[in-house]
Amino acid sequence: MKVRKGDSQLKNHPMVCDLETGVCGVAGEEELGIIDFNQPKKSIEVYYVTDPICSHCWALEPVLRRFIEQYGHYFNFHTIMGGLLEKWGDGPVDPANGISGPADVVGHWREVGEYYRMPIDGTVMMNNPVQSSYPPSRVFKVIQKNQHDAIAFEYLRRAREALFVFNQNIADTSVMIDIVNKLGLDGVAIVNESEQTSGQQLLNEDFDLARNLGVRGFPTIIMMNEDNKGLKIVGGRPFVNYVEGLKQVLNFEELQPKQQPSLLSLLGKEKLLFSKEIEVMYDLEKSEVISYVKKELSSEQYEMKEILGECYITTK
């Protein structure tokens, strides 16, 4: 075959059309190389030790959600049930906070809710008190085993809303069934399974893990690297503390956070968001929340309500 003028360049040099510019030219040396399509392994395990009736865990939700949304690609996240209340006894259950019986919880819960601005009513503990946190914890474990972590985590969120905000006894069988049903699962079957010996065995496994991790209070977050060395953060802390802790465990100077999800996407996932949660996620002042919501969402997409002096939005 006869080589035309200019064909020598085509013959002697590999050519490429650039996908972004549309310009064709000689391929550079960087075009030849080995490609690894494997995703980098997450080398950090994050353990969140909590309990469905832990008020400080409820207060942590805005910070924890943002941490997972923006930095979850760096770690594997595990939710561990800690067993805050097996049953009420004759003596103090929480001497440090002056709690001996259910009625003593109300003042403590309200103080936590007002300080962190995650609403807590608490009157359920006078009118129809939770006698043990084990039943909802067992339901969490059964969902986690039979479904996956995301649905179990959603159950935990719905249970806390029901308890702290809407004054429902989340250890009552009918309440647990209703919460599970609203997740699109078979509430009767799951609650029945949780009441079997296997349900308590699942919970005991979490209790053992929490003890092995040296956990003595809730919430506790432990970040651990491949060498089983890590960092323990006890109690609710500002968002930056968790980011700095992750940097320390990874031994990275800087991390690359993901962009926060849009408010529409977040509301679609969570179904209900309090003002504090929106403030933390999008770095807003309390006074900016209403205007931000109106800017990001159309009136057909949400309802705005108020409870205990705090506004919140729900999907329509």
C-alpha positions in Angstrom: 0.0 0.0 0.0 1.2 3.4 -0.9 1.8 5.8 2.0 0.4 9.3 1.3 2.1 12.4 2.4 1.5 12.9 6.2 0.8 9.2 6.7 4.2 8.7 8.2 3.0 10.5 11.3 0.0 8.2 11.5 2.2 5.2 11.0 4.9 6.1 13.5 2.9 7.7 16.3 -0.2 6.5 18.0 -3.0 9.0 17.6 -5.9 9.8 20.0 -9.0 11.9 20.0 -9.4 13.8 23.2 -12.8 13.1 24.8 -13.1 16.6 26.4 -11.7 18.8 23.6 -12.6 16.8 20.6 -9.1 17.5 19.2 -7.1 14.6 17.6 -3.4 14.4 18.0 -0.4 12.3 19.0 -1.0 10.3 22.2 1.4 11.1 25.0 3.4 8.6 27.0 0.8 8.8 29.8 -1.8 7.1 27.5 0.1 3.8 27.9 -0.1 2.3 31.4 -1.6 -0.2 33.8 -5.0 0.7 35.1 -6.3 -0.6 38.5 -10.1 -0.6 38.6 -10.3 -1.8 42.1 -11.7 0.6 44.6 -9.3 1.5 47.4 -10.0 -0.5 50.5 -11.4 1.3 53.5 -8.8 0.7 56.1 -10.7 2.4 59.0 -13.4 0.8 61.1 -15.7 3.2 62.9 -17.8 1.8 65.8 -20.7 3.8 67.1 -21.9 2.5 70.4 -25.3 3.7 71.3 -28.8 2.9 72.6 -32.3 3.8 71.4 -33.2 5.8 74.5 -29.8 7.6 74.9 -30.6 11.4 74.8 -27.1 12.4 74.1 -27.1 10.1 71.1 -30.2 11.8 69.8 -28.4 15.2 70.3 -25.4 13.9 68.3 -27.5 13.0 65.2 -26.9 16.3 63.2 -23.1 16.0 63.6 -23.0 12.2 63.0 -25.1 12.5 59.8 -22.8 15.1 58.3 -19.7 13.1 59.3 -21.0 10.0 57.6 -22.3 11.9 54.5 -19.1 13.7 53.8 -16.4 11.3 55.1 -18.0 7.9 55.0 -15.9 6.9 52.0 -12.9 6.7 54.3 -14.4 4.1 56.7 -16.7 1.2 57.4 -19.4 2.2 59.8 -20.8 -0.1 62.5 -23.6 0.6 64.9 -23.4 -1.2 68.2 -26.2 -1.5 70.8 -24.8 -0.8 74.2 -27.7 -1.8 76.6 -28.4 1.4 78.5 -31.4 0.1 80.5 -32.2 -3.5 81.1 -34.9 -2.6 83.7 -35.7 -0.2 86.5 -34.6 -1.3 89.9 -34.9 -0.2 93.5 -31.7 1.8 93.4 -30.2 4.6 91.2 -29.8 3.7 87.6 -27.8 6.8 86.7 -26.5 8.3 90.0 -24.4 11.0 88.2 -27.6 12.5 86.8 -29.8 11.7 89.8 -31.9 9.1 87.9 -33.5 6.4 90.0 -36.8 5.9 88.1 -38.5 6.9 84.9 -39.9 10.2 86.2 -36.4 11.4 87.0 -35.5 11.1 83.3 -37.8 13.9 82.2 -35.8 16.9 83.5 -32.5 15.4 82.3 -33.9 14.8 78.8 -35.4 18.3 78.5 -32.1 19.8 79.6 -30.3 17.9 76.9 -32.9 18.8 74.2 -32.8 22.5 75.0 -29.0 22.6 75.2 -28.4 20.8 71.9 -31.6 22.0 70.2 -32.8 18.6 69.2 -36.3 18.6 70.7 -37.1 16.2 73.6 -40.5 16.3 75.3 -40.0 13.5 77.8 -43.5 13.3 79.3 -43.8 9.7 78.0 -41.5 8.8 80.9 -44.2 9.9 83.3 -47.3 8.7 81.5 -46.1 5.5 79.8 -42.5 5.0 80.6 -40.0 2.8 78.7 -39.2 0.0 81.1 -36.2 -1.3 79.1 -34.2 -0.3 76.1 -33.6 -4.0 75.2 -36.7 -4.6 73.2 -36.1 -1.9 70.6 -32.4 -2.8 70.6 -33.3 -6.4 69.7 -35.5 -5.2 66.9 -32.6 -3.2 65.6 -30.3 -6.2 65.6 -32.9 -8.5 63.8 -33.3 -5.9 61.1 -29.6 -5.5 60.8 -29.2 -9.2 60.4 -32.0 -9.9 58.0 -31.8 -6.7 55.9 -28.8 -4.4 56.0 -27.3 -1.6 58.1 -29.0 1.3 56.3 -32.5 0.0 57.1 -31.6 -0.8 60.7 -30.1 2.7 61.1 -33.4 4.2 59.7 -35.3 2.1 62.2 -33.2 3.6 65.0 -33.9 7.1 63.8 -37.6 6.5 63.6 -37.7 5.0 67.0 -35.9 8.0 68.5 -38.3 10.4 66.8 -41.2 8.4 68.2 -39.7 8.5 71.7 -38.1 11.8 72.2 -40.4 14.0 70.1 -43.8 12.3 69.8 -43.9 10.6 73.2 -44.4 7.0 72.2 -43.1 4.1 74.3 -40.8 2.4 71.8 -40.6 -0.7 73.9 -44.3 -1.4 73.5 -44.9 -4.2 71.0 -47.5 -2.3 69.0 -45.3 0.7 68.7 -42.3 -1.3 67.5 -44.5 -3.1 64.9 -45.8 0.2 63.6 -42.4 1.6 63.2 -41.1 -1.5 61.4 -44.2 -1.6 59.1 -43.6 2.0 58.0 -40.2 0.9 56.8 -41.9 -1.4 54.4 -41.0 -4.5 56.4 -43.1 -7.1 58.3 -43.4 -5.6 61.7 -45.1 -8.6 63.4 -42.5 -11.1 62.0 -39.5 -9.0 63.0 -40.7 -8.1 66.5 -41.7 -11.8 67.1 -38.2 -12.9 66.0 -36.6 -10.3 68.2 -38.4 -11.8 71.2 -36.9 -15.2 70.6 -33.7 -16.4 72.3 -31.8 -15.6 69.1 -32.8 -12.0 69.4 -31.1 -11.6 72.8 -28.1 -13.6 71.5 -27.6 -11.0 68.8 -27.8 -8.2 71.4 -25.4 -10.0 73.7 -22.9 -10.1 70.9 -23.0 -6.3 70.7 -22.7 -6.0 74.5 -19.5 -8.2 74.4 -18.1 -6.1 71.5 -18.8 -2.9 73.4 -17.0 -4.2 76.5 -14.1 -5.4 74.4 -13.8 -1.9 73.0 -13.7 -0.5 76.5 -17.0 1.5 76.2 -18.5 2.8 79.4 -20.9 5.4 78.2 -23.0 6.6 75.2 -22.5 7.9 72.7 -19.0 6.5 72.1 -17.3 6.5 68.7 -14.1 4.5 68.2 -12.0 4.8 65.0 -9.6 2.0 64.5 -7.0 1.4 61.8 -5.6 -1.8 60.3 -3.1 -2.1 63.2 -5.9 -2.0 65.7 -4.8 1.3 66.9 -7.2 4.2 67.0 -9.1 6.9 68.8 -12.0 6.9 71.2 -14.4 9.9 71.3 -16.8 9.8 74.2 -19.9 12.0 74.3 -21.3 14.4 71.8 -18.6 16.6 70.3 -18.5 19.3 67.5 -18.2 18.1 63.9 -14.6 19.2 63.6 -13.5 16.8 66.4 -14.6 13.8 64.4 -12.9 15.1 61.2 -9.7 15.7 63.1 -9.9 12.3 64.8 -10.2 10.6 61.4 -7.2 12.5 60.1 -5.2 11.4 63.1 -6.2 7.7 62.7 -5.5 7.8 58.9 -2.3 9.8 59.4 -3.5 12.2 56.7 -2.8 15.9 56.7 -5.9 16.6 54.6 -9.1 14.7 53.8 -11.3 15.1 50.7 -14.9 15.4 51.9 -17.8 14.7 49.6 -20.1 17.6 48.8 -23.1 17.8 51.1 -26.2 16.2 49.6 -28.9 18.7 48.3 -31.6 19.4 50.8 -34.1 17.8 48.5 -32.1 14.6 48.5 -31.5 14.6 52.2 -35.1 15.2 53.0 -36.2 12.4 50.6 -33.9 10.1 52.5 -34.6 11.2 56.1 -38.3 12.2 55.8 -38.0 14.6 58.7 -35.3 17.1 59.5 -35.0 19.5 62.5 -33.7 23.0 62.1 -30.5 22.0 64.0 -29.8 19.2 61.5 -30.1 21.6 58.6 -27.9 24.1 60.3 -25.1 21.6 60.9 -25.3 20.0 57.5 -25.1 23.3 55.5 -23.2 25.6 57.9 -26.2 27.9 58.6 -27.3 30.1 61.4 -30.7 29.4 63.0 -32.1 32.6 61.5 -31.1 31.4 58.0 -32.9 28.1 57.9 -36.3 29.1 56.8 -35.1 31.2 53.9 -32.7 28.4 52.9 -35.5 25.8 52.9 -37.7 28.1 50.7 -34.8 28.6 48.3 -33.9 24.9 48.0 -37.4 23.3 48.0 -40.7 24.1 46.4 -43.8 24.4 48.6 -45.1 21.1 47.1 -42.1 19.2 48.4 -42.3 19.8 52.1 -44.3 20.9 55.1 -42.8 23.1 57.9 -44.0 22.5 61.5 -42.9 23.4 65.0 -42.5 21.6 68.2 -41.0 22.6 71.5 -39.9 25.9 70.0 -38.0 24.2 67.2 -39.1 24.1 63.5 -38.8 21.0 61.4 -39.6 19.9 57.9 -41.2 16.7 56.6 -41.9 15.4 53.1 -45.5 15.9 51.9 
